[in-house]
């Protein structure tokens, strides 16, 4: 095989791995967000309150948070592809079971199973991308992965409501389950490049090889700082939950304009993720990209908290904040990859991305309290503050990595 054909083969393998892992991440975000748009239908079906339906989402997230790090260990010990396929099938089974549920309690059990399945995606996805994609395309791989998740989040509300209108909420759940089975089948049929154990992990198990890193690695300072980074980023994302109601309360803003402002933030975030992958691929200073992104993201939100801006200025600042929130995302993952030893991608990414769940638990009651106490401007100031506080975690992580490398 000539160098040219070898390069073409590597590119083809990279594209296939990135596409299949991205498809799985797309499905995982549909599974996460499939229930909220269907709340009215499910509530009427089982004659329960919104609080009781919220329990299903809480259990889902708690089980994901608890099991994600163990899932990372499983990924590193066995096969990330096999674990990912298993998660897709289990999630599809759970949603199909929820669709067939005859009682609220069975529905809760099925959603709990979906939370168990959700625990495998981040460790398996990041392990496959980190170990199976060429280093030159790693930034693009991470950016496509994040973009696929953002896209899944964006299309789920409208798609599920459309399906529920045509086929009922049970039909919408079944459609999501079928999509998961289809992606799992595609990985089985076309994912041969993802088969087997992580090559670095396999070589580490040979006689005479150094011991594999475990919980000691997860308690190291760079990894703990990365976990904190993800927690703070999740809290910065509280704008998705409270941004609309905060704008209404702050400036008596029409619902349509407040919704448009949040849409500008989310849309620009999704587009900017791909831009961030391009930038990250051409820069070794992932910390600088992250710091600039966090700074502009935060500073763009401050005027919104204090001034009744016109439509153009509001949409512009929300879009600017969202853009730089998206730009920093691939660099975020590259920073974590840089502090992760080969063969430990599953456990490290499984551990640090638990920060999303931790932040998702802390932020809603905190920012909800700000709304209840009549200080909605703190939704924007709090999000900005979380972004700024996360800057030292980036700088300290990189400094720790350089110290450990000496």
LINMO-V436056 format. One record per backbone hydrogen bond with DSSP energy under -1.0 kcal/mol. CO is the residue of the C=O (numbers start at 1). NH is the residue of the N-H. Records with the same first field share a line. If there is no record, write none. Layout:
CO: NH + NH
This chain:
2: 6
3: 7
4: 8
5: 9
6: 10
7: 11
8: 12
9: 13
10: 14
11: 15
12: 16
13: 17
14: 18
15: 19
16: 20
17: 21
18: 22
19: 23
20: 24
21: 25
22: 26
23: 27
24: 28
25: 29
26: 30
27: 31
28: 32
29: 33
35: 38
36: 39
38: 42
39: 43
40: 44
41: 45
42: 46
43: 47 + 48
49: 53
50: 54
51: 55
53: 57
54: 58
55: 59
56: 60
57: 61
58: 62
59: 63
60: 64
61: 65
62: 66
63: 67
64: 68
67: 71
68: 72
69: 73
70: 74
71: 75
72: 76
73: 77
74: 78
79: 83
80: 84
81: 85
82: 86
83: 87
84: 88
85: 89
86: 90
87: 91
88: 92
89: 93
90: 94
91: 95
92: 96
93: 97
94: 98
95: 99
96: 100
103: 107
104: 108
105: 109
106: 110
107: 111
108: 112
109: 113
110: 114
111: 115
112: 116
113: 117
114: 118
117: 120
120: 124
121: 125
122: 126
123: 127
124: 128
125: 129
126: 130
127: 131
128: 132
129: 133
134: 137
135: 138
137: 141
138: 142
139: 143
140: 144
141: 145
142: 146
143: 147
144: 148
145: 149
146: 150
147: 151
148: 152
149: 153
150: 154
151: 155
152: 156
155: 159
156: 160
157: 161
158: 162
159: 163
160: 164
161: 165
162: 166
163: 167
164: 168
168: 172
169: 173
170: 174
171: 175
172: 176
173: 177
174: 178
175: 179
176: 180
177: 181
178: 182
179: 183
180: 184
181: 185
182: 186
183: 187
184: 188
185: 189
186: 190
187: 191
191: 194
192: 195
198: 202
199: 203
200: 204
203: 206
206: 209
214: 218
215: 219
217: 220
220: 224
221: 225
222: 226
223: 227
224: 228
225: 229
226: 230
227: 231
228: 232
229: 233
230: 234
231: 235
232: 236
233: 237
235: 238
236: 239
237: 240
238: 241 + 242
239: 243
242: 246
243: 247
244: 248
245: 249
246: 250
247: 251
248: 252
254: 258
255: 259
256: 260
257: 261
258: 262
259: 263
260: 264
261: 265
262: 266
263: 267
264: 268
265: 269
266: 270
267: 271
268: 272
269: 273
271: 275
272: 276
273: 277
274: 278
275: 279
276: 280
277: 281
279: 282
280: 283
284: 286
285: 289
286: 290
287: 291
288: 292
289: 293
290: 294
291: 295
292: 296
293: 297
294: 298
295: 299
296: 300
298: 301
301: 305
303: 307
307: 309
310: 314
311: 315
312: 316
313: 317
314: 318
315: 319
316: 320
317: 321
318: 322
319: 323
320: 324
321: 325
322: 326
323: 327
324: 328
326: 329
328: 332
329: 333
330: 334
331: 335
332: 336
333: 337
334: 338
337: 340
341: 344
344: 348
345: 349
346: 350
347: 351
348: 352
349: 353
351: 354
352: 355
353: 356
354: 358
355: 359
356: 360
357: 361
358: 362
359: 363
362: 366
363: 367
364: 368
365: 369
366: 370
367: 371
368: 372
369: 373
370: 375
371: 374
375: 378
376: 379
377: 381
378: 382
379: 383
380: 384
381: 385
382: 386
383: 387
384: 388
385: 389
386: 390
388: 391
390: 394
391: 395
392: 396
393: 397
394: 398
395: 399
396: 400
397: 401
398: 402
399: 403
400: 404
401: 405
